[in-house]
Amino acid sequence: MADDKKNDDAQESAEQQSTPIQCLLRRKGGTKVTFGHNLVNQKTYHFKPLDSSDENSPHVCNVGDEEHADRLLSIRESYRLYRGDASYVDKIEVTKGAAIDESAFTNRFDDILSIDFETAENDTVKDWAKEVLDLTPSHSAKIREKAASLDVEEKKGDNMNELLRKIGKAMQEEERAANDQASKDK
């Protein structure tokens, strides 16, 4: 019973600290907005109808991060502060693009820490190498040269995709070290 009270208080406190924002675009299933490139730090907000049985119900989400709320509210055509009022808003029906699947939001490799080189598909690793390193698996000499520059050890039996994965992991370690150093310097 006491645990339930604590959970209710924590939820109530979180709701008080968040900003209710209404998405003026009405998509079937709601609208998802993600902030951040790094998978570890990403935050996704799902704007859903308050009443799923009412097609005119406002699509609202509580946004807990003040910067995210400010960014959303700066897009006046699509978002506004939700005050619980019944003020009239023309329904902005989104039909074109509403059925876009997740592959439309493919990683453009601008944040190396967002790539999981352990589980990434070979095609993803190839695309990353081509875009970031300007290499393909057929450039074995250049791949070995890059690996050596990062102190990446090539083991017997490693193919070029495996070596590219190791290069990616080494570059991630360098990025983490640079981030840690920058944090310490502040």
C-alpha positions as CSV (number, residue, x, y, z in Angstrom):
1,M,0.0,0.0,0.0
2,A,2.8,2.4,0.9
3,D,4.6,1.5,-2.3
4,D,1.5,2.3,-4.3
5,K,1.3,5.7,-2.6
6,K,5.0,6.4,-3.4
7,N,4.5,5.4,-7.1
8,D,1.4,7.6,-7.3
9,D,3.4,10.5,-5.8
10,A,6.3,10.0,-8.1
11,Q,4.0,9.8,-11.2
12,E,2.1,12.9,-10.0
13,S,5.4,14.8,-9.4
14,A,6.7,13.8,-12.9
15,E,3.4,15.0,-14.5
16,Q,3.6,18.3,-12.7
17,Q,7.1,18.9,-14.0
18,S,6.2,18.0,-17.6
19,T,4.6,20.3,-20.2
20,P,1.5,19.0,-21.9
21,I,1.9,19.8,-25.7
22,Q,-0.7,19.2,-28.4
23,C,0.3,18.0,-31.8
24,L,-2.0,19.7,-34.4
25,L,-1.1,17.0,-37.0
26,R,-3.4,14.0,-36.6
27,R,-1.9,10.8,-37.8
28,K,-3.4,7.4,-37.4
29,G,-1.7,5.9,-34.4
30,G,-0.4,9.3,-33.3
31,T,2.8,11.1,-34.0
32,K,6.2,10.1,-32.6
33,V,9.0,12.6,-32.2
34,T,12.5,11.6,-31.3
35,F,15.2,13.9,-29.9
36,G,18.9,12.9,-30.0
37,H,21.1,10.8,-32.3
38,N,22.7,8.6,-29.7
39,L,20.5,5.6,-29.0
40,V,21.4,5.6,-25.3
41,N,20.3,9.2,-24.9
42,Q,17.3,9.3,-27.3
43,K,14.0,10.4,-26.0
44,T,10.8,9.7,-28.0
45,Y,7.5,11.5,-27.4
46,H,4.3,9.9,-28.6
47,F,1.4,12.3,-29.3
48,K,-1.7,10.2,-29.0
49,P,-5.4,11.1,-28.9
50,L,-6.7,11.7,-25.4
51,D,-9.8,9.8,-26.3
52,S,-9.1,7.1,-28.8
53,S,-12.8,6.7,-29.6
54,D,-13.2,10.4,-30.6
55,E,-11.6,11.3,-34.0
56,N,-11.6,15.0,-32.9
57,S,-9.7,14.3,-29.7
58,P,-6.5,16.4,-29.3
59,H,-3.2,14.5,-29.8
60,V,-1.3,15.3,-26.6
61,C,1.9,14.2,-24.9
62,N,3.6,15.3,-21.7
63,V,7.1,16.5,-22.5
64,G,9.4,16.3,-19.5
65,D,12.5,18.0,-21.0
66,E,12.2,21.8,-21.1
67,E,14.5,22.2,-24.2
68,H,12.5,19.6,-26.1
69,A,9.3,21.4,-25.1
70,D,10.7,24.7,-26.3
71,R,11.8,23.2,-29.6
72,L,8.4,21.6,-30.3
73,L,6.6,24.8,-29.3
74,S,8.8,26.8,-31.7
75,I,7.1,24.8,-34.6
76,R,3.9,26.8,-34.4
77,E,2.3,25.1,-37.4
78,S,2.4,21.7,-35.7
79,Y,2.5,22.1,-31.9
80,R,1.0,24.2,-29.2
81,L,0.7,24.2,-25.4
82,Y,-2.2,22.1,-24.3
83,R,-4.2,23.7,-21.6
84,G,-7.1,21.3,-21.5
85,D,-9.3,23.8,-23.3
86,A,-11.8,22.9,-25.9
87,S,-10.7,25.7,-28.3
88,Y,-11.3,24.8,-31.9
89,V,-8.4,23.7,-34.0
90,D,-8.9,22.8,-37.6
91,K,-8.1,19.1,-38.1
92,I,-4.9,18.8,-40.0
93,E,-5.2,15.3,-41.5
94,V,-1.9,13.8,-42.5
95,T,-2.5,11.1,-45.1
96,K,0.6,11.3,-47.4
97,G,3.5,9.9,-45.5
98,A,1.4,8.6,-42.6
99,A,2.3,5.1,-43.5
100,I,6.0,5.6,-43.7
101,D,7.9,2.7,-42.1
102,E,10.9,3.0,-39.8
103,S,13.3,2.5,-42.7
104,A,12.6,6.0,-43.8
105,F,14.6,7.1,-40.8
106,T,17.8,5.2,-41.5
107,N,21.0,6.2,-39.8
108,R,23.0,8.7,-41.8
109,F,26.0,7.9,-39.6
110,D,26.4,11.4,-38.2
111,D,26.8,10.0,-34.7
112,I,29.1,7.0,-34.5
113,L,28.0,6.2,-31.0
114,S,24.5,5.4,-32.3
115,I,25.7,2.4,-34.3
116,D,26.0,-1.0,-32.6
117,F,28.8,-2.6,-34.5
118,E,28.2,-5.9,-32.6
119,T,24.7,-6.4,-34.1
120,A,24.7,-4.2,-37.1
121,E,23.9,-5.9,-40.4
122,N,26.8,-6.3,-42.8
123,D,25.1,-3.9,-45.3
124,T,24.9,-1.3,-42.5
125,V,28.6,-1.7,-41.8
126,K,29.4,-1.5,-45.5
127,D,27.3,1.7,-45.8
128,W,28.9,3.2,-42.8
129,A,32.4,2.4,-44.2
130,K,31.6,3.9,-47.6
131,E,30.1,7.1,-46.2
132,V,32.4,7.8,-43.2
133,L,35.7,6.1,-44.3
134,D,35.2,6.3,-48.1
135,L,36.0,2.6,-48.2
136,T,34.3,-0.6,-49.3
137,P,35.2,-4.2,-48.3
138,S,37.1,-4.6,-51.6
139,H,39.6,-1.9,-50.4
140,S,41.4,-4.5,-48.2
141,A,44.8,-2.7,-48.2
142,K,43.3,0.6,-47.2
143,I,41.1,-1.1,-44.5
144,R,44.2,-2.7,-43.1
145,E,46.0,0.6,-43.1
146,K,43.1,2.3,-41.3
147,A,43.0,-0.6,-38.8
148,A,46.8,-0.2,-38.1
149,S,46.4,3.5,-37.6
150,L,43.8,2.8,-34.8
151,D,45.9,0.0,-33.3
152,V,43.2,-2.5,-34.3
153,E,44.5,-6.1,-34.4
154,E,43.5,-8.2,-37.3
155,K,43.1,-11.8,-36.3
156,K,43.4,-14.8,-38.5
157,G,40.1,-15.5,-40.2
158,D,38.9,-11.9,-40.0
159,N,37.2,-10.8,-43.2
160,M,37.0,-7.2,-44.2
161,N,33.5,-6.7,-42.7
162,E,34.9,-8.0,-39.4
163,L,37.8,-5.6,-39.6
164,L,35.5,-2.7,-40.4
165,R,33.4,-3.6,-37.3
166,K,36.6,-3.5,-35.2
167,I,37.6,-0.1,-36.8
168,G,34.1,1.2,-35.9
169,K,34.4,0.0,-32.3
170,A,37.9,1.7,-32.1
171,M,36.5,4.9,-33.4
172,Q,33.7,4.7,-30.9
173,E,36.2,4.4,-28.1
174,E,38.1,7.4,-29.4
175,E,34.8,9.4,-29.5
176,R,33.9,8.3,-25.9
177,A,37.4,9.3,-24.7
178,A,37.0,12.7,-26.4
179,N,33.6,13.2,-24.9
180,D,34.9,12.3,-21.4
181,Q,37.9,14.6,-21.8
182,A,35.6,17.5,-22.9
183,S,33.3,16.9,-19.9
184,K,36.3,17.0,-17.5
185,D,37.6,20.2,-19.1
186,K,34.3,22.1,-18.4
